[in-house]
Amino acid sequence: MEQLLLPFLLLVFCLIIIVYHDLWFKPKMLRLKLQRQGIDGPQPSPIMGNIPEIKHIKSLVQCSENSCNNRKDPPSLDCSSILFPYFQQWTKQYGKTFSFQLGTVPVLYVTDPELVREINLCRSLDLGKPAYLQKDRGPLLGKGLITTNRAVWTHQRKTIAPNLYVDKVKDMLYVVIESAKALVKSWESMVESEGGVTDIRVDEYVRNFTCQVFSKIMFGSNSSVEIHLLPKCRALIEASGTPTILSGIPFYSLTRRPHILHAARWTVLLTTTVAVASFAAELAFISAVLPSSSSPSRSCCANGFNNIPLDASREMLCLPVHLVKRSTLDFLVPIVFEALVVAGSACMIRALGLCHV
């Protein structure tokens, strides 16, 4: 009995040491190193970090907002103080640069322009991306510029950069302008129908707007592809918008595993559509320029995605997911996600600009 008890006690002791090191000692030593460099911050709790304090500050702000609404005061236009009130409070206490913890994940918050400039000028590959992005958003972000480091990041940068030059991006501006005009006209009609004043919640409109721009840029004005693609784009945007504030809590990721797998399934379907349609366009271009190509292949999509037959587009969208390599998905996922972000930002900026015209 004693022979079995001794290994069990050693195992329990080792587990206690590991938990103590990961949950308390390691964050404490990192915090001391930052304090020696003059970077302070709110005191975190051993397991939850500063999450309880964040929730407390947000609850206080919510109570103050409710009291302002009861007094019918004009709403505040300071979005940062409403969405991130804890950052504003900590900036007043600790300055423009401070550290805090989300669970066991330490975060360095920097708003000093000079320090941000020095960080941007740093070309060292040792200054990498945080690991929690890949752990918590791996199925959504893939292995692209947002999550990778060192040689993988360099390879992705060289591959994607030529497609983001100004002379290539400016050709897509007309798609954004047309979609922005349609969006603003729909808002104007809603305002006119309500007598000149109305309250519009723009979230869903901007999501649909982003999906439409992305679909038109990637596949042209093919309605069949758009019908299949837009629901996947919406699901991807909704999944990428879920909070990551609790990713540092031990074992919390296990509770979110079904949601991550569901998002990964949508991402695989979306990136498969992108991969197959891009491959079809390349085949169409080859069949158009080669003299020996047959006429049916040449007429398939010689001028781009707009001329793809509806039957062919349905077959492309129904391609089995397992036919696409994992390396291809890791490459396409970040491109799709970044395209959605860029398209959404451009659409919002353009829509706001049209509203002022």
Buried (B, 14 or more C-beta within 10 A) or exposed (E): EEEEEEEEEEEEEEEEEEBEEEBEEEBEEBBEEBEEEEBBBBEBEEBBBBBEBBEEBBEEBEEEBEEEEEEEEEEEEEEEEBEBBBBBBBBEEBBEBBBBBBBBBBBBBBEEEEEEEEEEEEEEEEEEBBEBBBBBBBBBBBBBBBBBBEEBBEEBEEEBEEEEEEEEEEEBEEBBBEBBEEBBEEBEEEEEEEEEEEEEEEEEBBBBBBBBBBBBBBBBEBEBBBEBBBEBBBBBBEBBEEEBEBBBBEEEBEEBEEEBEEBBBBBBBBBBBBBBBBBBBEBBBEBBEEEEBEEEBBBBBBEEBEBBBEEBBEEBBEBEEEEBEEEBBBBBBBBBBBBBBBBBEBBBEBBEEBEEE
